[in-house]
Amino acid sequence: MSNTPHQLAEEFPEHAARMHALKMSDTHFAKLFEEYHDVNRAIHRAETDVEPVGDTHMETMRKQRVVLKDEIYGMLTKA
C-alpha cells in the first residue's frame, strides 16, 4: 500500500501553468480539481490510518480519484 499523496502538481508538473490558468477561468475544471483533492486527501488520511476505512470504500475512493485524474488530464492536454 502506498501512502504517497498524489498531488496534481506532482503528477503533472509539465502542466502546472495550465492547471493554474484553468482553475481561474474554467469553473468545471476548478470543481474537478477540488473534488480530486478532496478524494485524494481522504485516501491519504485512510492510508496513513488517520481515518481508516474498509477495503471496499478505499477501492471506491481510488477508482473515483482515477476517473477525476483522467478527466483533468484530458482537459489539460486538450488543444
C-alpha positions as CSV (number, residue, x, y, z in Angstrom):
1,M,0.0,0.0,0.0
2,S,1.4,3.4,-1.0
3,N,0.7,6.5,1.1
4,T,2.1,8.9,-1.5
5,P,-0.2,12.0,-1.6
6,H,-0.6,12.1,-5.4
7,Q,-0.8,15.9,-5.7
8,L,-1.8,17.0,-9.2
9,A,1.2,19.4,-9.4
10,E,3.5,16.4,-8.8
11,E,1.6,14.2,-11.1
12,F,1.6,16.7,-14.0
13,P,4.4,19.1,-13.3
14,E,4.6,20.0,-17.0
15,H,1.0,21.3,-16.9
16,A,1.4,23.5,-13.7
17,A,0.8,26.8,-15.6
18,R,-2.2,25.3,-17.5
19,M,-3.7,24.0,-14.3
20,H,-3.5,27.4,-12.7
21,A,-5.0,29.1,-15.7
22,L,-7.9,26.6,-16.0
23,K,-8.6,26.9,-12.2
24,M,-9.0,30.6,-12.7
25,S,-11.0,30.5,-16.0
26,D,-13.0,27.3,-16.1
27,T,-15.5,26.6,-13.3
28,H,-15.9,22.9,-14.3
29,F,-12.1,22.4,-14.2
30,A,-11.9,24.1,-10.8
31,K,-14.7,21.9,-9.5
32,L,-12.9,18.7,-10.7
33,F,-9.6,20.0,-9.3
34,E,-11.2,20.5,-5.9
35,E,-13.0,17.1,-6.0
36,Y,-9.8,15.4,-6.9
37,H,-8.0,17.0,-3.9
38,D,-10.9,16.1,-1.5
39,V,-10.8,12.5,-2.6
40,N,-7.0,12.4,-2.6
41,R,-6.9,13.8,1.0
42,A,-9.4,11.2,2.1
43,I,-7.3,8.4,0.6
44,H,-4.1,9.7,2.1
45,R,-5.8,10.0,5.6
46,A,-7.1,6.4,5.2
47,E,-3.7,5.1,4.1
48,T,-1.9,6.7,7.0
49,D,-4.5,5.4,9.5
50,V,-5.6,8.9,10.5
51,E,-9.1,8.0,9.3
52,P,-9.2,4.3,8.5
53,V,-11.8,2.9,6.1
54,G,-12.8,-0.5,4.9
55,D,-11.3,-2.1,1.8
56,T,-14.4,-1.6,-0.3
57,H,-14.6,2.1,0.5
58,M,-10.9,2.5,-0.2
59,E,-11.3,0.9,-3.6
60,T,-14.2,3.1,-4.4
61,M,-12.3,6.2,-3.5
62,R,-9.2,5.1,-5.5
63,K,-11.4,4.5,-8.6
64,Q,-13.0,7.9,-8.1
65,R,-9.6,9.5,-8.0
66,V,-8.5,7.8,-11.2
67,V,-11.7,9.0,-13.0
68,L,-11.1,12.5,-11.9
69,K,-7.5,12.4,-12.7
70,D,-8.2,11.1,-16.2
71,E,-10.8,13.9,-16.9
72,I,-8.4,16.5,-15.5
73,Y,-5.6,15.2,-17.7
74,G,-7.9,15.3,-20.7
75,M,-8.7,18.9,-20.1
76,L,-5.0,19.8,-19.6
77,T,-3.9,18.2,-22.9
78,K,-6.9,19.4,-25.0
79,A,-5.6,21.7,-27.7
